[in-house]
Amino acid sequence: MVSQQIKDYLERSSWIRKMFEEGIKLKKTHGEDRVLDLTLGNPDLPPPPRVKETLQKIIENYEPSFHRYMPNAGFPFVREVMAKKVSIEQGVTLTSEDIIMTCGAAGALNIIFKTLLNPGEEVIFPSPFFVEYLFYTENHQGIPKPVSTNPDFSLNLEALDQNITEKTKIVLINSPNNPTGQIYTEEEIKSLAKLLSEKSKIFGHPIYLVSDEPYRNLVFDNHQVPSIFKHYPNSLIAYSFSKELSLAGERIGFVAVHPEIQPKKLILEGLILCNRILGFVNAPALAQRLAAE
C-alpha cells in the first residue's frame, strides 16, 4: 500500500503540474504551435549561445574522470566561482565553503529544511506562493504557515509580526516572486531583518531567513533585487540556473550560506550531509562545469 502521507499529497498535488502534463497531451494532438502553455515556469527560450559553446569546450577537453563522484558539496573550483558571484550580488564576501552545489533551487530548499527543521517547527512564507513550498516543508515534518501580503503583494510586516511564534524556525521569501513578480525593496528587507532579530531574542533561538532566488537575474526597467546578506546574518539563499540560463532540465543550483550564520560549522556540515542522504548525492557533474563557465 502507498503511505497515507503520499495518498494525501496526491489528492492535494499541484494543479499546475497536472495542467502541464495535460498540455503535453494537447500539443501531441493539436501541435505545439496551437497550445499556449502558461503552467510551469518552463523557459521556452533557448539557452544563450555560450551554453552550447561551453558544452563543446567541455567535450573537446573530455576526460573519463568527468563522470566520477566528487565531494557532496560539489567541485571545489565550481564552488569558488559561485562564491565570487554571490559576493558581488550580496555585497558580502563569501568563500567556497559557504556554497553547496545542489540539484536546482528545489534541492537547495529541501536540504535547508531537512537541516534546520525539528518536527512541528514552522516555515512562514508570504502568500500567494510557489505551491511546492507546502510539500517541501511537510517533507521534513515542518508546519507550513502562509501569511497574507499587502494588496500590492509587498510584505505585510504587521501580519508577519503577528504570525511569528516560538515555533517559527524559518521565514521563506521569494523575490522576484513567483507568481506575482513582486520584488521586495531594500526597506522591506531591512524591516524584516529587524523583526526577525527582535523575535529571535524574544524566543531565545535563531529564526532563519531563507531567500529563494531563481528569478534574481530576470528583472527589467532597472529594478534591483536587494541583498539579504547585508542585513541579516542568519540567512541562506537557494539559487537555480533553470530560469536564468533556460536550463530547467539540468537541475543545477546551490545554497549560499551567510558567512556569519550561527552555528555555521554545524549548518554547513548538515547541508552537505543532507545533500547526500536525501538521495541527491551531489549536483550533476556536467551541469556544475557548465554553470561555472
C-alpha positions as CSV (number, residue, x, y, z in Angstrom):
1,M,0.0,0.0,0.0
2,V,1.1,3.6,-0.6
3,S,1.7,5.6,2.5
4,Q,-1.1,7.7,3.9
5,Q,1.1,10.8,3.6
6,I,1.7,10.2,-0.1
7,K,-2.0,9.4,-0.7
8,D,-2.8,12.8,0.9
9,Y,-0.2,14.5,-1.2
10,L,-1.6,13.0,-4.4
11,E,-5.1,14.4,-3.5
12,R,-3.6,17.9,-2.9
13,S,-1.0,17.7,-5.7
14,S,-0.3,20.8,-7.7
15,W,-2.9,21.6,-10.4
16,I,-0.2,23.5,-12.2
17,R,1.8,20.2,-12.7
18,K,-1.4,18.4,-13.7
19,M,-2.1,21.1,-16.3
20,F,1.5,20.9,-17.6
21,E,1.0,17.1,-18.1
22,E,-2.3,17.8,-19.9
23,G,-0.6,20.4,-22.1
24,I,1.9,17.8,-23.3
25,K,-1.0,15.6,-24.5
26,L,-2.8,18.6,-26.1
27,K,0.4,19.5,-28.0
28,K,0.7,16.0,-29.4
29,T,-2.9,16.2,-30.6
30,H,-3.1,19.8,-31.9
31,G,0.5,20.7,-32.5
32,E,2.9,22.7,-30.3
33,D,2.2,26.0,-32.1
34,R,-1.5,25.7,-31.3
35,V,-1.2,25.3,-27.5
36,L,-0.2,28.2,-25.3
37,D,1.4,26.8,-22.1
38,L,1.0,29.0,-19.1
39,T,1.6,26.3,-16.5
40,L,5.2,25.8,-15.2
41,G,7.9,28.3,-15.3
42,N,9.5,26.2,-18.0
43,P,11.6,28.5,-20.2
44,D,10.8,28.2,-23.9
45,L,13.6,30.5,-25.0
46,P,16.8,28.6,-26.0
47,P,19.8,28.8,-23.7
48,P,22.3,31.6,-24.5
49,P,24.7,30.7,-27.3
50,R,27.5,30.5,-24.8
51,V,25.9,27.4,-23.2
52,K,26.4,25.4,-26.5
53,E,29.9,26.8,-26.8
54,T,30.8,25.8,-23.3
55,L,29.4,22.3,-23.8
56,Q,31.5,21.9,-26.9
57,K,34.6,23.2,-24.9
58,I,33.9,20.6,-22.2
59,I,33.6,17.8,-24.7
60,E,36.8,18.9,-26.5
61,N,38.6,18.7,-23.2
62,Y,36.8,15.5,-22.2
63,E,38.3,13.1,-19.6
64,P,36.8,9.9,-18.2
65,S,37.2,11.3,-14.7
66,F,34.5,13.9,-15.5
67,H,31.9,11.3,-14.6
68,R,33.3,10.3,-11.2
69,Y,31.9,11.2,-7.8
70,M,33.1,14.5,-6.3
71,P,32.6,15.9,-2.8
72,N,28.9,16.0,-1.9
73,A,29.1,19.8,-1.7
74,G,30.3,20.0,-5.3
75,F,33.5,20.6,-7.3
76,P,35.8,22.9,-5.3
77,F,36.5,25.1,-8.3
78,V,32.8,25.4,-9.1
79,R,32.0,26.4,-5.5
80,E,34.7,29.1,-5.7
81,V,33.1,30.6,-8.9
82,M,29.7,30.7,-7.2
83,A,31.2,32.3,-4.1
84,K,32.6,35.1,-6.2
85,K,29.2,35.5,-8.0
86,V,27.2,35.7,-4.7
87,S,29.8,38.0,-3.1
88,I,29.3,40.5,-5.9
89,E,25.5,40.2,-5.8
90,Q,25.1,40.4,-2.0
91,G,27.9,42.8,-1.1
92,V,29.2,40.3,1.5
93,T,32.4,38.3,1.0
94,L,31.9,34.5,0.7
95,T,34.4,31.7,0.3
96,S,33.9,28.4,-1.4
97,E,33.0,26.7,1.9
98,D,29.9,28.9,2.0
99,I,28.5,27.3,-1.2
100,I,26.8,23.9,-1.5
101,M,26.0,22.9,-5.1
102,T,22.6,21.3,-5.4
103,C,20.0,19.8,-7.8
104,G,18.4,23.2,-8.5
105,A,16.7,25.5,-6.0
106,A,14.2,22.7,-5.2
107,G,17.1,20.6,-4.0
108,A,18.5,23.5,-2.2
109,L,15.3,24.2,-0.2
110,N,14.9,20.6,0.7
111,I,18.4,20.3,2.2
112,I,17.9,23.6,4.0
113,F,14.6,22.4,5.5
114,K,16.0,19.0,6.4
115,T,19.0,20.6,8.1
116,L,17.1,23.2,10.1
117,L,13.7,21.9,11.0
118,N,12.6,19.9,14.0
119,P,9.2,18.2,13.9
120,G,6.4,20.7,14.4
121,E,8.5,23.9,13.7
122,E,7.0,26.5,11.4
123,V,8.0,27.8,8.0
124,I,6.4,31.1,7.3
125,F,6.1,32.4,3.7
126,P,4.2,35.3,2.1
127,S,1.0,34.4,0.1
128,P,0.5,33.8,-2.8
129,F,3.4,31.5,-3.1
130,F,5.0,28.7,-5.2
131,V,2.8,25.7,-4.3
132,E,5.6,23.2,-3.7
133,Y,6.6,25.1,-0.6
134,L,3.8,23.3,1.2
135,F,5.2,19.9,0.3
136,Y,8.9,20.8,0.8
137,T,8.0,21.9,4.4
138,E,5.9,18.9,5.2
139,N,8.6,16.6,3.7
140,H,10.7,17.4,6.7
141,Q,8.0,17.4,9.4
142,G,7.6,21.2,9.4
143,I,4.4,23.2,9.5
144,P,3.8,25.5,6.5
145,K,2.3,28.8,7.5
146,P,1.3,31.1,4.6
147,V,0.9,34.8,5.6
148,S,-1.0,37.3,3.6
149,T,0.7,40.2,1.8
150,N,-0.4,43.7,1.2
151,P,-2.8,44.4,-1.7
152,D,0.2,45.2,-4.0
153,F,1.9,41.9,-2.9
154,S,4.5,43.7,-0.8
155,L,5.5,42.2,2.5
156,N,2.8,42.7,5.2
157,L,5.2,43.2,8.2
158,E,2.3,43.5,10.7
159,A,0.9,40.1,9.6
160,L,4.4,38.6,9.8
161,D,4.8,40.0,13.3
162,Q,1.5,38.5,14.4
163,N,2.2,35.1,12.9
164,I,5.8,34.5,14.1
165,T,5.7,32.3,17.2
166,E,8.1,30.4,19.4
167,K,7.8,27.5,17.0
168,T,8.9,29.6,13.9
169,K,12.2,28.4,12.6
170,I,12.3,29.7,9.0
171,V,10.9,32.7,7.2
172,L,11.0,32.0,3.5
173,I,10.8,34.7,0.9
174,N,10.9,34.5,-2.9
175,S,11.9,37.7,-4.7
176,P,11.3,38.3,-7.6
177,N,8.2,36.4,-6.6
178,N,6.5,33.5,-8.2
179,P,3.6,34.1,-9.1
180,T,3.3,37.8,-8.5
181,G,6.6,39.2,-9.9
182,Q,6.9,41.4,-6.8
183,I,10.5,42.5,-5.9
184,Y,10.8,43.2,-2.2
185,T,12.5,46.6,-1.6
186,E,15.6,47.1,0.5
187,E,13.5,48.9,3.1
188,E,11.2,45.8,3.3
189,I,14.3,43.6,3.7
190,K,15.7,45.9,6.4
191,S,12.4,45.9,8.3
192,L,12.0,42.1,8.0
193,A,15.6,41.6,9.3
194,K,14.9,43.9,12.3
195,L,11.7,42.0,13.0
196,L,13.5,38.6,12.9
197,S,16.3,39.8,15.1
198,E,13.8,41.0,17.7
199,K,11.8,37.8,17.6
200,S,14.9,35.6,17.8
201,K,15.9,37.4,21.0
202,I,12.4,37.1,22.4
203,F,12.1,33.4,21.7
204,G,15.8,32.6,22.5
205,H,16.7,30.9,19.3
206,P,17.6,31.9,15.7
207,I,14.9,32.4,13.2
208,Y,16.5,31.8,9.8
209,L,15.7,33.9,6.7
210,V,15.8,31.8,3.5
211,S,15.6,33.6,0.2
212,D,14.5,31.5,-2.9
213,E,16.1,33.4,-5.8
214,P,15.7,31.6,-9.2
215,Y,14.5,34.8,-10.8
216,R,17.1,37.1,-9.3
217,N,18.7,38.0,-12.7
218,L,15.4,38.2,-14.6
219,V,14.5,41.8,-13.8
220,F,13.6,44.7,-16.0
221,D,13.3,48.5,-16.1
222,N,16.4,49.0,-14.0
223,H,14.9,47.2,-11.0
224,Q,17.4,45.8,-8.5
225,V,17.0,42.8,-6.2
226,P,18.3,43.8,-2.7
227,S,20.8,41.8,-0.7
228,I,19.5,39.9,2.3
229,F,23.1,39.1,3.4
230,K,23.9,42.7,4.1
231,H,21.0,43.0,6.6
232,Y,20.6,39.6,8.3
233,P,23.4,37.2,9.2
234,N,21.2,34.1,9.9
235,S,20.3,33.8,6.3
236,L,20.6,31.4,3.4
237,I,20.0,31.7,-0.4
238,A,18.6,29.0,-2.6
239,Y,19.6,29.7,-6.2
240,S,18.9,28.0,-9.6
241,F,20.2,28.4,-13.1
242,S,16.9,27.0,-14.5
243,K,15.4,30.3,-15.4
244,E,18.5,32.5,-15.9
245,L,20.1,30.1,-18.5
246,S,17.0,28.2,-19.6
247,L,18.5,25.0,-18.1
248,A,15.5,23.8,-16.1
249,G,16.0,20.1,-17.0
250,E,19.7,20.1,-16.0
251,R,18.8,20.6,-12.3
252,I,21.7,22.8,-11.2
253,G,21.7,25.3,-8.4
254,F,23.3,26.0,-5.0
255,V,22.8,27.0,-1.4
256,A,24.7,30.1,-0.3
257,V,25.2,30.4,3.4
258,H,25.9,33.8,5.1
259,P,29.5,33.6,6.4
260,E,28.3,34.8,9.9
261,I,25.4,32.3,10.3
262,Q,25.2,30.5,13.6
263,P,26.0,27.8,14.3
264,K,28.0,27.9,11.0
265,K,30.1,24.7,11.1
266,L,27.1,22.6,12.1
267,I,24.8,24.1,9.5
268,L,27.3,23.6,6.7
269,E,28.0,20.0,7.7
270,G,24.3,19.4,7.9
271,L,23.6,20.7,4.5
272,I,26.4,18.6,2.9
273,L,25.1,15.5,4.8
274,C,21.5,16.1,3.7
275,N,22.6,16.6,0.1
276,R,23.8,13.0,0.4
277,I,21.2,11.3,2.4
278,L,18.2,12.8,0.6
279,G,19.5,10.9,-2.4
280,F,20.8,13.9,-4.4
281,V,24.4,12.8,-3.5
282,N,25.8,15.7,-5.5
283,A,24.7,18.2,-8.1
284,P,25.1,16.8,-11.7
285,A,28.8,16.9,-12.7
286,L,28.3,18.2,-16.3
287,A,25.9,20.9,-15.2
288,Q,28.3,22.1,-12.5
289,R,31.0,22.6,-15.1
290,L,28.6,24.3,-17.3
291,A,27.4,26.7,-14.6
292,A,31.0,27.5,-13.6
293,E,31.6,29.0,-17.1
